[in-house]
Amino acid sequence: MDTREFTGEWDYNTLPDNIWIEPGCYLERQESFKRFRSQQNPGLVLGKNVQVYTWSAFSVEPAGKLVVGDDSVLVGVVFWCAESIVVGRRVLISYNVTIADSDFHPRDPDLRRLDAIAISPAGNPQQRPPLEAKPVVIADDVQIGIGAIILKGVQIGAGAQIGAGSVVTSNVPAGAMVTGNPAKVTSLLGVRR
């Protein structure tokens, strides 16, 4: 096995042209981009000095755009982006975190059945019902703990902390600590500057 595949020494120029990488970025594994299908230009922007470590995955659909701000650290986050996910500057996201701007299937049981048929091996993907997507916005200086899930339409305020294993289904105020399923504010930490 070629050690460059998992040490960040691989050729970043092999990525699609619509992935914009600012100076100082470290991308540990090329495999993180294998589910990147965005047709937007840009479809992915990694700001200055962004660090992307093993197990991180950028699953970005054709209409999706994902932006990660300067000096953020991604340690195994999985992004599921149908339309728009924005991560601010100096954000720390731990491993096994999922951030999704869509359910990627209809919630109505009848439409979900039609969707399952459409994407089955014998189905026609063109007959899929439309998916609902709502942007996810994570402000500057946020910390997201191991195994947290951030769902569609959520906005997380500056300096907030998301506890390990939390399921975030609604907006989080700036400087708040949230934990649980569904996540609830457990304390106000104040906004970092």
N, C-alpha and C positions, 0 to 999 in steps of 0.2 A: 504494500500500500504506500502511496506517495504521501509523506507526512505534510506536504503543503496543503492537502485537502482539509486539514483541521488545525492548522497553526496560523492562519491568516496570511500566509506567504503566497497564496495563489494570485493569479493575474486578475485584478478587479476589472480590467478592460474587457473581460469576457462577459460581463453583465450586459443586459439590454441597454440600448442608448437612452431609454426613458427612465433609467435609474440614475439620479444625480447624487454624487458622493462628494461632500466638501472635504477640504484638506484635514489631515490628522485622524481620519476614521480608521478603525480596526474592525475587520470583518473576519471572524475566526473561520467560518466554514461557508464555502460556496453553496453547499446544500441548503442553506437558509433561504435561498432565492428560487428553489425549484418549482414552487407553486405560484410564482409571480407571473400574472397574465395581463396586467394592466395595459391598456392601449392609450392611456392618457399620457400627455407629455408636459411635465413629468408625471410618472405614476408613483414614484417613490423618491423622496428627498431625505437624505441623511445629512444633518448639519455638521458643522465643524466638530471634530474630536468625538464623534459618536462611537461608542464601543459596542459591538454586537458579538455576543458569545454563543457557544454551542447550544443547540436546541432552539435557538430563536428561529422563527419561521415567518416569512412574509407571504401570506396567501392573499393576494390582491387580485380581485376580479377585473374583467376588461374595463368596466366603468369606474374602477376604484382609484383613489389617490391617497397615499399615506405620507405624512410629513413627520419627521422626528427632529426636534430642536437640538441646538449645539450642546455638547458636553453631557448628553444623556447616555445612560448605560443600560443595555438590554441583556439580561442574563437568562435567556431561555423563554422569552415571551412568544406567544403565538398570536399573530395578527390575522383576523378574518375581516377583510375590508371589501365591501361591495361598492361603496361610494366615497366615504370620507372618514379618515381617522387622523387627528392632529395631536401630536405629543409635544409638549413644550420643552424648554431648556432645562438642563440639569435634573432630568427625571431619572429615577432609578426604578427599574422594573425587574423583579426577581423571576426565578424559573417557574415553569408550569403555570404562568399567568396567561389567561386568554382575554383578548380584547376584540370584540365583534360589534360591527355597526349594523348587523342584520341577523335575523334568526336563520337565514339561508334556507328556509322552507316556510310555507304558509302556516299560520296558526289555526285557521279554520280547519276542522277535521276533514271535511269533504274536499277542500282544495289541497290539503296535505296529501290525501290519497291520490288525487290526480297528479300531483307533483311527483310522488313516488313512482307512479306508473310511467310518467314522462321521462324520468331519468334512469329507469331500469334498462337492462341490456336490450330488451325488445321494444323499448319506448322511443318517443321522439322528443328530444330536449327542447325543440322549438315550441312544444305545447305546454311548457311549464307555465303555471300561473305567475304573475308578477310577484317579486319579493319586495317586502317593505324594508327600507334602510333608513336609518337616522344617524347623523354624524355623531361621533364620539370626540370630545375635546378634553384633553388633559393639560392643565396649565403648568407653569414653571414650578420646579422644586418639589414635585410630587414624588412620594415613595409608595410603591405597590409591592406588598408582601407575597410570599410563596403561595402559589395556587389560587390567587384571587381571580375573579371573573368580572369583567367590566362589560356590561351589555349596551345594546344600541340606544342612542339618544342621550347617553350620560355625559354630563359635564362635571369635571373634577376641578375644584378651585385650587389656586396657588398654595403650595406648602402643605397640602393635605397628605395624610397617611392612610393607606388602605391596609388593614390587617390581613395576615395570612388566612387564606381560605374564604375570604369575604366574597359575597356575590352582590355586586353593585348594580342596582336596578334603577336608581334615581340619582339626581344631582347631589354632589358633595360640596359643602361650602368651603371656602378658602380657610386653611389652617385647621380643618377638622380632622379628627381621627375617627375612622369608621371600622366596624367589625361586624361579623355575623352574616347570616343568610335569612332574609335580605339584610344588607349592611345598614347599620344605624349609627348615628353619631354617638360616640362614647366620651369624647372630650374635644375641647377647642384648644389647639396648640398655638395659635397665633400664626400670622403670615410671615414667612421668611423673606428676607430681602437679599 
